[in-house]
Amino acid sequence: MTTVHEIHEEATGDVPIRRITITVNGERRVVECEPRLLLAHLLRQGLRLTGTHLGCDTTNCGACTVLVDGRAVKSCTMLAVQADGHEVTTVEGLATASELHPLQEGYREEHGLQCGFCTPGMMLSAKALLDENPDPSEEDVRWALSGNLCRCTGYQNIVKSVLWAAAKLRSE
Amino acid sequence: MYPSRFRYEAPRSLAEALDLLRTGDEAKVLAGGQSLVPLMKLRFAAPGLVVDINNVPGLAHHELDAEGNLHVGALCRHADLERSQLLKAVQPTMAAAAPLIADPIVRNRGTLVGSLCHADPQGDWASVVLALDGAIVAEGPAGRRTIAARDFVLGPFQNALAPDEIAVEAVIPAPRGTPAGGYLKLERRVGDFATVGVAVAVETQADMVTRAGIALTGVGGSTIEATDAEHALVGGALTPDRVAEAADLAAAAARPKTDHRGTAEFKRHLVRTFVVRALGRTGEEAA
């Protein structure tokens, strides 16, 4: 069991800590947390899954995107307690011990990664797209990634990377 | 950033949710959370109790009733509306608006009803529902009541719900003629507030406009219903002259301010252009 206590403010005593169960990257985790803990903080600090990045912290940039039950969600804009009973996928859940996910390979092949900060969020938005639409057009990819900002403005190669991954996944 | 402390409850029925609201603990209802959670993080909102209705069954629908009225439940996400074949078939104004709300990730969580309750003067759905003469159904201790969209927003971020009421759905009345129209929006980038948004919803019978709704986003301190433009359209065909007159009247109804998104003149011009485009397309569809 993981206990999360990273918010250091004087406890008022009248806010109950809640115990929640979430499945993260296939692994069942039982967590005790305050209701105000954000899913992003639970993942990064509580579960030490620092692949999920916090960029703007204001629901704009999409760096904190994870999948909740297969749908892309900004984890800075969801309470951890809301994930109780649900399945969460983070960027750490893409690769296996021996093999990169095709999206990660695509990023390597097409130079999709510049500073890398937006990359995990981009990859999870892209995964949600490819799970639903295995043969997206370039326009579909741009549309699906329009909630994720890359401040290096490396969009061209990110789009190419996702299209590369789509082709790879279709050929498997 | 994280919110101030609050008590959190996730009831499994509407009755239980309503009971929680009666505890009078400065409660807020949480549906999609795409406006409420950011406000709580910025500490503009600091509710004592958050009632998360995501586990309440029977609120995720969007469907037509026997009379053809469209019901959109409090847990129907923007993304559900974006993918809806039903909307594409029966409700062109909403079908046009759904893909333009926020960004794709926010659309996966956020809800139309929550957006109306949030009452942001820049909200897109408020214009759309106003143009369609929609209403909000609220449930409280005394039962259900229906509040017209035009009476629902009392001011910026203020709605007409009592503290012990929950907005359970929005209702769009069945069209009596052939529905047409759209929602046109200029935004600097995906997810930004509209520089200008224009919702147009007309109904025609034998080429004659029998009902017209035009509402504007981003060109005043609130959603603006362009009533003069609406009146100018009803009772005639969508001829170029009548469309131009309606567009001019809609532009006159706008109260834009010059800001970082553009000059007042530019925004007024956009209102006129968007009305012409929305009605021009409508005219082609009718022909």
Interface residues (C-beta under 8 A of the other chain):
Chain A: I7 E9 T12 D14 V15 P16 R18 E34 P35 R36 L37 L38 H41 D57 T58 T59 N60 G62 T65 R71 A72 V73 K74 C76 T77 M78 L79 V81 Q82 D84 S125 W143 A144 S146 G147 N148
Chain B: M1 Y2 P3 S4 R5 F6 R7 Y8 A10 L30 G33 Q34 V37 P38 M40 K41 L42 V50 D52 N54 A79 A102 D103 P104 I105 V106 N108 R109 V190 G191
